[in-house]
Amino acid sequence: MEERILLLALTLIPGIGPARIKAIATHLHHRLEDVLHSDMDELMQISGIGESLARQMHHFLHHAPSRDEAVASAEKQIAELPRHQAELITILDAGYPPLLKEIYDPPPCLFVRGKLPDANTPCLAVVGTRYASQYGKQVTSALCRDLANCGVTVFSGMAYGIDMAAHAATLENGGTTVAVLASGVETIYTDPKGKLWPKIIERGALISEEWLGSELSPGKFPKRNRIISGISSGTVVVESDYKGGSLITATLALEQNREVFAVPGSIFSRTSRGTNRLIQQGSAKAVMGVEDILTELGPQFANNCSKKTSLQDNALPKSLTPAEQALLLIMEREPVHIDALAAKSGIDVSSLLVLLFELESKEAVKQQPGQFFQVNTGKLFSFL
């Protein structure tokens, strides 16, 4: 029997989850088909399988109707793959993500649309609340821009808020991103109109352990989160309250012996209470910029960095006039009031408003309430 079909069929046995399937594959030295010929005593020698589960497993595999039904379901999944331009990567394949294989309960099979990064590519998870603030979105945009410029693949969960901002900012800056879904890879419930996911497939991948056609349920999100943290060298939590999926991801990352980073925020902001607590308790390293991540994760990350993480003369879009370029070079990433900008640039307010209007029209600058202006870093670097 084909290994992919057998692995899919094993996931349908009650009580046999990812951790036990990993134990079965390890015990059989990856000769998975031997499980079809194993008796009760042999099955009981596998870690985590006692007499009751061994009996249930043996009955399932040797009772023709149950096994045939499971195999037929698995074959149907394999047959559906071409229709969605997807492939199935199993834990027995050489192309299976090496970091993910290390965790306690790696998914036996991954449905993939697109292309996963190779084993030597540095990977980082960026996650956060669905209720992202403007601050959180700005931080996510800046971090993912710099990560993209450093050749780091950004993983996230394609949820509303920080996750979507991470995918979008990475793509805008020419980077590679992978969305880990809690649904099947053919159902992108957060992007039904396809504004983002086709670009993700083009530059990275959509992946899931859930079968094609499977229904979304609350219990699938924590399962998804363990993949996000397990497939990455570290997890950055941008914004989160005390409870939420991103804090679950951070907890899973710690259990998986991965690095955890958190972006500090205002003590008055609900969306920063969780991240501030992670830092306060010593569970996460505070992130003030991408350098904090690179230095912590070592040479594999630092050596990939192109050092293009700040505005420089030769990094400015050629479509801008010299006056516009000069103004951008003195602007900060944080919003600055027009009076302060006038004092800093030596340009009178009326002339400055004209320059800023032109920069806004070219999407190089964003205006915030109260006559504050800010460099639109995501759009600016997408010119390059």
C-alpha positions in Angstrom: 0.0 0.0 0.0 1.3 3.5 -0.8 2.7 5.2 2.2 0.7 8.4 1.8 -2.6 6.4 1.7 -1.5 4.3 4.7 -0.6 7.3 6.8 -3.9 9.0 6.0 -5.7 5.9 6.9 -3.9 5.6 10.2 -5.2 9.0 11.2 -8.7 7.7 11.0 -8.2 5.1 13.7 -9.8 6.3 17.0 -7.2 7.1 19.6 -4.3 7.2 17.1 -3.1 10.8 16.9 0.0 12.5 15.6 2.2 11.6 18.5 1.4 7.9 18.3 1.8 7.8 14.5 5.3 9.3 15.0 6.0 6.6 17.6 4.7 3.9 15.2 6.9 5.2 12.3 10.0 5.4 14.7 9.4 1.9 16.1 9.1 0.4 12.6 12.2 2.3 11.3 9.9 4.1 8.8 8.8 0.8 7.2 5.3 1.8 7.9 3.7 -1.0 5.9 4.9 -3.5 8.5 2.1 -2.2 10.7 -0.4 -4.1 8.5 1.3 -7.4 9.5 1.9 -6.7 13.2 0.1 -8.8 15.8 -1.1 -7.6 19.2 2.2 -8.2 21.0 4.2 -6.3 18.4 1.8 -3.3 18.5 2.0 -3.2 22.3 5.8 -2.7 22.1 5.2 0.7 20.5 5.6 3.6 22.9 2.2 5.0 24.0 0.2 2.0 22.8 -1.2 -0.3 25.6 -3.3 -3.4 25.3 -6.7 -1.7 24.8 -5.4 0.6 22.0 -3.4 -2.2 20.4 -6.5 -4.4 20.3 -8.5 -1.5 18.7 -5.8 -0.8 16.2 -5.4 -4.5 15.3 -9.1 -4.9 14.8 -9.3 -1.8 12.6 -6.4 -2.8 10.4 -7.5 -6.5 10.1 -11.2 -6.0 9.9 -11.8 -5.6 6.2 -14.8 -3.1 6.2 -13.1 -0.6 8.5 -9.7 -0.7 6.8 -11.2 -0.6 3.3 -13.4 2.4 4.2 -10.3 4.3 5.6 -8.2 3.4 2.5 -11.0 4.5 0.2 -11.3 7.9 2.0 -7.5 8.3 1.8 -7.4 7.5 -1.9 -10.2 10.0 -2.5 -8.0 12.7 -0.8 -5.1 11.8 -3.0 -7.3 12.0 -6.1 -8.5 15.5 -5.1 -5.0 17.0 -4.8 -4.5 17.9 -8.5 -7.8 19.8 -8.7 -6.5 22.2 -6.0 -2.9 22.2 -7.3 -1.9 20.7 -4.0 0.5 18.0 -2.8 0.7 15.8 0.2 4.0 15.8 2.1 4.3 13.1 4.8 6.6 12.7 7.8 8.4 10.0 6.0 9.3 12.3 3.1 12.7 14.0 2.7 10.9 17.3 2.0 9.1 17.4 5.3 10.1 20.5 7.4 12.9 19.3 9.7 12.1 21.5 12.6 8.5 20.4 12.6 9.6 16.7 12.6 11.3 17.4 16.0 8.2 18.2 18.0 6.3 15.7 20.1 3.3 15.5 17.9 4.1 16.5 14.3 1.3 16.1 11.8 1.8 12.9 9.8 0.7 14.6 6.6 0.8 18.2 5.4 -1.4 19.4 2.5 0.5 22.0 0.6 -0.4 24.5 -2.0 2.7 26.3 -3.2 6.2 25.6 -2.1 7.7 25.2 1.3 11.1 26.8 2.0 14.1 24.5 1.9 15.6 23.1 5.0 18.3 25.8 5.3 16.0 28.8 5.1 15.6 30.7 8.4 11.9 30.6 9.4 10.1 32.7 12.0 6.5 32.9 13.2 4.8 36.3 13.6 1.4 36.1 15.3 -0.9 38.3 17.3 -4.4 39.4 18.1 -7.3 39.6 15.6 -8.1 43.0 17.1 -4.9 44.7 16.0 -4.3 48.3 16.9 -2.7 50.8 14.5 0.4 50.4 16.6 0.4 46.7 16.2 0.0 46.8 12.4 2.8 49.4 12.1 5.1 47.2 14.2 4.2 44.1 12.2 4.8 45.9 8.9 8.2 47.2 10.0 9.3 43.8 11.5 8.2 41.8 8.5 9.8 44.3 6.1 13.1 43.8 7.8 12.7 40.0 8.1 11.9 39.8 4.3 15.0 41.9 3.6 17.0 39.4 5.7 15.7 36.4 3.7 13.6 35.0 6.6 10.4 33.1 5.7 7.5 34.4 7.8 4.9 31.9 9.1 1.6 32.9 10.4 -2.0 31.7 10.7 -3.9 33.9 8.2 -6.3 35.1 10.9 -7.6 38.6 10.8 -5.5 41.3 12.4 -1.8 40.8 13.0 -1.5 37.5 11.1 -2.9 39.0 7.9 -0.7 42.1 8.4 2.3 39.9 8.6 1.6 38.0 5.4 0.8 41.2 3.5 3.9 43.1 4.7 6.2 40.2 3.9 4.8 40.0 0.4 4.9 43.7 -0.2 8.6 43.7 0.6 9.4 40.8 -1.8 9.6 38.1 1.0 8.4 34.6 1.4 5.5 33.8 3.7 3.6 30.6 4.6 0.1 30.5 6.0 -0.8 27.6 8.3 -4.5 27.0 8.1 -7.0 25.4 10.5 -9.2 24.5 7.6 -8.4 22.5 4.4 -6.0 24.3 2.0 -8.8 24.7 -0.5 -10.9 26.8 2.0 -9.4 30.2 3.0 -12.2 31.5 5.2 -10.5 34.8 6.1 -9.8 35.7 2.4 -12.8 34.4 0.4 -12.3 37.0 -2.4 -8.6 35.9 -2.9 -7.0 39.3 -2.3 -4.0 37.7 -0.6 -3.8 33.9 -0.7 -3.0 33.6 -4.4 0.1 35.8 -3.8 1.0 33.6 -0.8 0.9 30.5 -3.0 3.0 32.3 -5.6 5.7 33.4 -3.1 5.4 30.7 -0.5 2.6 28.2 0.5 -0.6 27.5 2.2 -0.4 24.4 4.4 -2.6 22.4 6.7 -2.9 19.0 8.3 -6.7 19.1 7.9 -8.2 17.0 5.1 -9.6 18.6 2.0 -13.3 19.3 2.6 -13.0 19.2 6.4 -15.2 21.6 8.4 -13.7 24.3 10.5 -14.1 23.9 14.3 -12.7 25.6 17.4 -10.6 22.6 18.4 -8.6 22.9 15.2 -7.0 26.2 16.0 -4.7 25.0 18.8 -3.7 22.1 16.5 -2.9 24.7 13.9 -0.9 26.8 16.4 1.5 24.0 17.3 2.4 23.8 13.6 3.1 27.5 13.4 5.4 27.4 16.4 7.0 24.0 15.6 7.9 24.8 12.0 9.8 28.0 13.0 12.9 28.7 15.0 11.1 31.3 17.0 7.7 33.0 17.5 7.1 36.7 17.7 3.9 37.8 19.4 3.1 41.4 18.4 -0.1 42.1 20.3 -2.2 39.9 22.6 -4.5 40.2 25.6 -4.1 37.8 28.5 -6.0 35.1 26.6 -5.9 34.4 22.9 -4.6 32.1 20.2 -1.3 33.9 19.9 -0.5 33.3 23.6 -1.3 29.6 23.1 1.2 29.6 20.2 3.8 31.2 22.5 3.2 28.6 25.2 3.5 25.8 22.6 6.8 27.4 21.3 8.2 27.3 24.8 7.2 23.6 25.2 8.8 22.9 21.8 12.1 24.5 23.0 11.7 27.4 20.5 12.6 31.0 21.1 9.7 33.4 22.0 9.8 37.1 21.4 7.2 39.8 22.3 6.7 43.4 21.3 6.1 45.6 24.4 3.2 48.0 24.3 1.3 50.5 26.4 0.3 49.4 29.9 -3.1 51.0 29.1 -3.7 48.9 26.0 -5.6 45.6 26.3 -3.9 44.3 23.2 -0.5 44.6 24.9 -1.4 43.1 28.3 -0.5 39.6 27.2 2.8 40.5 25.5 3.9 42.7 28.4 3.2 39.9 30.8 5.3 37.5 28.7 8.2 39.9 28.9 7.6 40.6 32.6 7.6 36.8 33.5 10.8 36.2 31.5 8.9 33.9 29.0 9.8 36.1 26.0 12.5 38.5 24.9 11.4 42.1 24.3 11.7 43.0 20.7 12.5 46.7 19.8 13.7 45.9 16.3 14.6 43.0 14.0 18.2 43.0 15.4 16.9 41.7 18.7 15.6 38.6 16.9 18.7 38.1 14.7 21.1 38.2 17.5 19.1 35.8 19.6 18.6 33.2 16.8 22.2 33.1 15.8 24.3 33.1 12.6 21.9 31.3 10.4 19.6 34.3 10.7 22.2 37.1 10.9 24.2 35.8 7.9 21.2 35.9 5.7 20.5 39.5 6.5 21.2 41.9 3.6 21.5 44.8 6.1 18.8 46.6 4.1 16.8 47.5 7.2 16.8 51.3 7.2 16.2 54.1 4.8 19.2 55.1 2.8 19.8 57.3 -0.3 20.1 54.4 -2.7 17.1 52.7 -1.2 14.6 55.4 -2.0 12.2 55.0 -5.0 13.5 56.8 -8.1 10.0 58.1 -8.8 10.4 60.7 -5.9 11.9 64.1 -6.5 15.1 65.1 -4.7 13.1 67.3 -2.3 10.7 64.4 -1.5 13.6 62.1 -1.0 15.4 64.5 1.3 12.2 64.9 3.4 11.8 61.2 3.8 15.3 60.8 5.0 14.7 63.0 8.0 11.3 61.5 8.9 11.1 58.9 11.6 9.2 55.6 11.5 7.0 56.9 14.3 4.4 59.6 13.5 5.7 63.2 13.7 3.7 66.4 14.0 3.9 68.8 11.0 5.3 71.6 13.3 8.1 69.4 14.5 8.8 68.3 10.9 8.9 71.9 9.8 11.4 72.8 12.5 13.5 69.8 11.7 13.5 70.3 7.9 13.7 74.1 7.9 10.7 74.1 5.4 7.8 76.4 6.1 4.5 74.7 6.9 2.7 75.7 3.7 5.5 74.3 1.4 5.8 71.3 3.7 2.1 70.5 3.2 2.5 70.5 -0.6 5.5 68.1 -0.3 3.6 65.8 2.1 0.5 65.9 -0.2 2.7 64.7 -3.1 4.2 61.9 -0.9 0.8 60.8 0.2 -0.4 60.6 -3.4 2.6 58.3 -4.1 1.8 56.3 -1.0 5.2 57.0 0.5 3.7 58.8 3.5 0.6 58.3 5.6 -1.2 61.0 7.5 -2.5 60.3 11.0 -5.1 62.2 12.9 -4.0 65.6 14.4 -1.6 66.5 11.5 0.8 63.7 12.3 2.7 62.2 9.3 4.6 58.9 9.0 6.7 57.1 6.5 4.7 54.3 4.8 7.5 51.8 5.1 5.5 48.9 3.6 4.7 50.7 0.4 8.0 52.5 0.3 10.0 49.3 0.2 7.6 47.7 -2.3 9.0 50.1 -4.9 12.4 48.4 -4.7 
